[in-house]
Amino acid sequence: MKVREGFTMPINRNKPLARSLRKNQTEIEGHLWQYLRGRQLGGYKFRRQHPIGAFIVDFYCSEKKLAIELDGDQHADPGHILYDETRTAILKKEGIKVLRYWDFD
C-alpha cells in the first residue's frame, strides 16, 4: 500500500465513497452541518465526510486537527466499538482529536 512521506496512514482511496456519504447524509448530520458550515463556529472551517488516510470522518477541521463523529445505534455493537476505538487511536496518533457524540444527544 502506498504511503506518503512522514504520514503513517495509507493514502485514501475513498473519495467516491465520501462524496456519496455527503449526498446521503443522515438527518442528524444535516442538522449539525447547519451549525458548522460557513465558518459559523468560531470562524473555523469544517468539512463533512472528509477522507483522512483510510478513514472518512463525519466532520473535520484541519486548523484544529479536530474530527467530530456522530454515532448511531450500530456503534453500540461490540465489534463496532472495537473498530471505533482502534480508528480513534490511529487518528489520535496522527495528532487528530476525535469527539464522538451519539445521534440522540
C-alpha positions in Angstrom: 0.0 0.0 0.0 1.3 3.4 -1.0 2.2 5.8 2.0 3.1 9.5 1.8 6.4 10.5 3.3 6.1 11.3 7.0 2.5 10.1 7.1 1.8 6.7 8.6 -1.8 6.2 7.4 -2.4 4.8 3.9 -3.4 7.2 1.2 -7.1 7.4 1.0 -8.9 5.9 -2.0 -12.3 6.7 -0.5 -13.1 10.0 -2.3 -16.1 8.5 -4.2 -17.5 7.0 -1.0 -17.1 10.3 0.8 -19.0 12.1 -2.0 -21.7 9.5 -1.7 -21.9 9.9 2.1 -22.2 13.7 1.7 -25.1 13.3 -0.8 -26.9 10.8 1.6 -26.2 12.4 5.0 -28.4 11.4 7.9 -30.9 13.9 9.3 -28.7 14.4 12.4 -25.6 15.1 10.3 -27.6 17.6 8.3 -28.7 19.3 11.4 -25.2 19.6 12.8 -23.8 20.7 9.4 -26.1 23.8 9.6 -24.1 25.0 12.6 -20.6 24.0 11.3 -20.8 25.2 7.7 -19.6 28.6 6.5 -17.2 29.1 9.4 -20.1 29.7 11.8 -18.3 28.1 14.7 -15.5 30.4 15.9 -14.5 31.1 12.3 -13.2 27.6 11.8 -13.7 25.8 8.5 -15.2 22.3 8.8 -15.6 19.7 6.1 -18.1 16.9 6.1 -17.5 13.3 5.3 -13.8 14.1 5.0 -11.3 11.4 4.0 -8.3 11.1 6.3 -5.9 8.2 5.4 -8.0 5.0 5.2 -10.9 6.6 7.1 -13.8 9.0 6.5 -14.7 11.3 9.4 -18.1 12.9 9.7 -16.8 16.4 10.2 -13.2 17.7 10.2 -11.5 21.0 11.0 -7.9 20.9 9.7 -7.0 24.1 11.5 -7.6 22.4 14.9 -7.0 18.9 13.7 -10.4 18.0 15.1 -12.8 15.3 13.9 -16.4 15.1 15.1 -18.1 11.8 14.8 -21.9 11.2 15.1 -22.6 7.6 16.2 -25.9 5.8 15.5 -27.1 2.6 17.1 -24.8 0.4 15.1 -21.9 1.8 17.0 -23.1 0.1 20.2 -22.3 -3.3 18.7 -19.2 -4.9 20.4 -17.4 -5.3 17.0 -18.1 -1.8 16.0 -17.0 -0.5 19.5 -13.6 -2.1 18.9 -13.4 -0.7 15.4 -14.2 2.8 16.6 -11.7 2.6 19.4 -8.9 1.4 17.0 -9.8 4.1 14.5 -9.8 6.8 17.1 -6.4 5.6 18.4 -4.9 5.7 14.9 -6.3 9.2 14.3 -5.0 10.3 17.7 -1.6 9.0 16.9 -1.7 11.4 13.9 -2.4 14.3 16.2 -6.2 14.4 15.5 -8.6 14.9 18.4 -11.8 12.9 17.9 -15.0 13.9 19.6 -17.8 11.3 19.5 -21.5 12.0 20.1 -24.5 9.7 20.0 -27.1 10.7 17.4 -29.7 11.1 20.2 -27.5 13.6 22.0 
